């Protein structure tokens, strides 16, 4: 009988609860996501897939009525602490949306260009062009 090797975890979710105001959307979620593996969240509309994913980069923190409790460990560090550097976290954990939000800059028409610019020395030039400066 052979032993099956498991990949080390990149993300560990422990006793995660998520709230939209008083509505308890995610209840006691425990999950390990392996490093260097493909992971899919599949389920019907409204079951919490997107809500769970938004907790991985604390996108919910933009809305004061939303909150997460428990632990989400990214490489062993709990990202749900108030001391987490949001910009650094979001540089590590990106999001690609099903329905993209248009950019304010009329000349910006493609998401890949935005991603390249935001991570390069061209970001200040691009932002200046979009703001009309």
Secondary structure by P-SEA (a helix, b strand, c coil): cbbbbbccccbbbcbbbbbccccccccbbbbbbbccbbbbbbbcccccaaaaaaaccccccccccccccbbbbcccccccccccaaaaaaaabbbbbcbbbbbcccccccaaaaaaaaaccaaaaaaaaaacc
